[in-house]
Amino acid sequence: MPAPHTIQQGVRKLPPATRMVVQPVGRTETHAWWRLDFGPSAADIVRPFEAWRDLTLTALRAAVRRRTVADVPLGVLLSGGVGSSLITGLLAETGTPDQRTYAIGFETVGGEAGDEFHYADLVANHFGTHHEKMMIPAADLLSALPDAIDAMSEPTVSHDCVAFYLLSAAVAKHSCVVQSGQGADEVFGGYH
């Protein structure tokens, strides 16, 4: 649901980094404690490409490392795309033992492959992960739709909502902790 709307009439989302205090009489006060500045600083403007590259790699390493605190083997939802491949490589770099990767695929439709197993296999083989590929029959998608909707924190419309739900259910049988590259293609320019 686009902010500030929600599925509930009369209920609105708060902006990011904002808290609301509701008084017993119904009066409300909101306070933003942080605001993201999208503009470049003077240092950003003169920073060379190599420095940006190094800062990005340092930030990615820290983000992946922070999410390795677990007493069970870690997994990655590996599509073979930019984000999940980066995570798989950075987890391997940390020396994470028994790393598991999971890929999901669907039936071919109209001559177009319904999976990216080839790319995921290349990454999994390169880093020596315990790799599992799962084919989801098209017939399973419709029957899983009610459970997928029930698991959502709010209604979301996307072609991969049911697929992600089915993948998560299958992965949960083997791994309690997984990292995903969801959203990285948008950040790293992975689409046209």
C-alpha positions in Angstrom: 0.0 0.0 0.0 1.5 3.3 -1.0 2.3 5.5 2.1 0.6 7.0 4.0 -2.4 4.7 3.2 -3.1 1.3 4.8 -5.8 -1.3 4.2 -7.6 -0.1 7.3 -9.9 2.9 6.9 -8.8 5.8 9.1 -5.3 4.3 9.8 -2.2 5.9 8.2 1.4 4.9 8.1 4.0 7.1 9.9 6.8 8.5 7.8 10.2 6.7 8.3 12.1 7.6 11.5 9.0 9.2 13.1 7.3 8.5 16.4 3.7 9.5 17.3 2.5 10.1 20.8 -1.3 9.9 21.3 -2.7 11.8 24.3 -5.6 10.3 26.2 -7.8 13.1 24.8 -6.9 11.9 21.2 -4.5 14.7 20.4 -1.4 13.5 18.5 2.2 14.7 18.3 4.7 13.4 15.8 8.4 13.8 15.9 11.0 12.8 13.3 14.3 11.8 14.9 16.3 11.3 11.7 16.1 12.5 8.1 18.0 11.0 5.2 19.9 13.6 3.2 20.0 12.6 -0.4 22.3 15.5 -1.5 26.0 14.9 -2.0 28.4 16.4 0.5 31.5 18.4 -0.6 33.6 15.3 0.1 31.3 13.2 -2.0 31.6 15.4 -5.0 35.4 15.1 -5.2 35.6 11.5 -4.1 37.1 9.4 -7.0 35.5 6.2 -8.3 38.0 3.9 -6.6 37.1 5.4 -3.2 33.4 4.9 -3.9 34.1 1.3 -4.9 36.1 0.6 -1.7 33.5 2.3 0.5 30.7 0.3 -1.1 32.6 -3.0 -0.6 33.3 -2.1 3.0 29.6 -1.4 3.6 28.5 -4.6 1.9 31.0 -6.7 3.9 29.8 -5.1 7.2 26.1 -5.7 6.3 26.7 -9.3 5.5 28.9 -9.9 8.5 26.4 -8.4 10.9 23.9 -11.0 9.7 26.1 -14.0 10.3 25.4 -14.2 14.1 23.6 -17.5 14.3 24.2 -20.9 15.9 22.9 -22.7 12.8 24.2 -23.0 9.2 23.5 -19.9 7.2 21.8 -19.9 3.8 21.3 -17.6 0.9 18.3 -17.3 -1.5 20.4 -17.5 -4.6 18.9 -16.4 -7.9 22.3 -15.9 -9.5 21.5 -12.2 -9.8 23.7 -9.3 -8.5 22.5 -9.2 -4.9 22.3 -12.9 -4.0 25.6 -13.6 -5.8 27.3 -10.8 -3.8 26.0 -12.1 -0.6 27.1 -15.7 -1.4 30.6 -14.5 -2.2 30.8 -12.2 0.9 29.6 -15.0 3.2 32.2 -17.3 1.7 34.8 -14.6 2.3 33.9 -14.6 6.0 34.6 -18.3 6.2 31.0 -19.1 7.0 30.9 -23.0 7.4 28.3 -25.2 5.7 26.9 -22.4 3.6 23.6 -23.4 2.0 22.1 -21.8 -1.1 18.6 -22.2 -2.5 17.2 -21.5 -6.0 13.6 -21.6 -7.1 12.3 -22.3 -10.6 9.0 -22.5 -12.4 7.8 -24.2 -15.6 8.8 -22.8 -18.9 6.1 -20.6 -20.4 5.9 -19.6 -24.1 9.5 -20.7 -24.7 10.8 -18.5 -21.8 12.7 -20.3 -19.1 11.0 -20.1 -15.7 14.2 -20.5 -13.7 17.7 -19.0 -13.4 19.3 -22.2 -12.3 22.2 -21.8 -14.7 23.3 -18.6 -13.1 22.7 -19.8 -9.5 24.6 -23.0 -10.3 27.6 -21.0 -11.5 27.8 -19.1 -8.2 27.1 -22.1 -6.0 29.8 -24.2 -7.7 32.3 -21.4 -7.6 31.9 -20.9 -3.8 31.2 -24.6 -3.0 27.9 -24.2 -1.2 25.4 -26.9 -0.4 23.0 -26.0 -3.2 19.4 -27.0 -3.5 17.2 -26.2 -6.5 13.4 -26.3 -6.1 10.9 -26.5 -9.0 7.5 -25.1 -8.1 4.7 -26.4 -10.3 2.3 -23.8 -11.6 -0.6 -25.6 -10.1 0.9 -25.0 -6.6 0.8 -21.2 -7.0 -2.9 -20.7 -6.9 -3.5 -23.0 -4.0 -0.8 -21.3 -2.0 -2.2 -17.8 -2.6 -4.4 -17.6 0.5 -1.5 -18.7 2.8 0.8 -16.3 1.1 -1.6 -13.4 1.7 -2.2 -14.5 5.3 1.6 -14.3 5.9 2.0 -10.7 4.6 2.2 -7.8 7.1 0.2 -5.8 4.6 -1.2 -6.6 1.1 1.5 -6.6 -1.5 1.1 -7.1 -5.2 4.0 -8.6 -7.1 4.5 -11.5 -9.4 6.9 -13.2 -6.9 4.9 -12.9 -3.6 3.5 -16.5 -3.8 6.8 -17.8 -5.1 8.7 -16.2 -2.3 6.3 -17.6 0.2 6.7 -21.1 -1.3 10.5 -20.8 -1.4 10.5 -19.6 2.3 8.4 -22.6 3.3 10.7 -25.0 1.5 13.9 -23.4 2.8 12.6 -23.4 6.4 12.9 -27.2 6.4 16.7 -26.9 6.2 17.7 -23.4 7.2 16.5 -21.1 10.0 18.6 -18.1 8.9 18.9 -17.0 5.3 20.1 -13.8 3.6 18.5 -12.5 0.4 19.5 -10.1 -2.3 16.0 -8.8 -2.6 16.1 -5.2 -3.8 19.8 -5.2 -4.8 19.1 -5.1 -8.5 17.3 -1.8 -8.1 20.2 -0.4 -6.0 23.0 -1.7 -8.3 21.2 -0.9 -11.6 20.4 -4.5 -12.5 17.4 -3.6 -14.7 17.0 -1.6 -17.9 
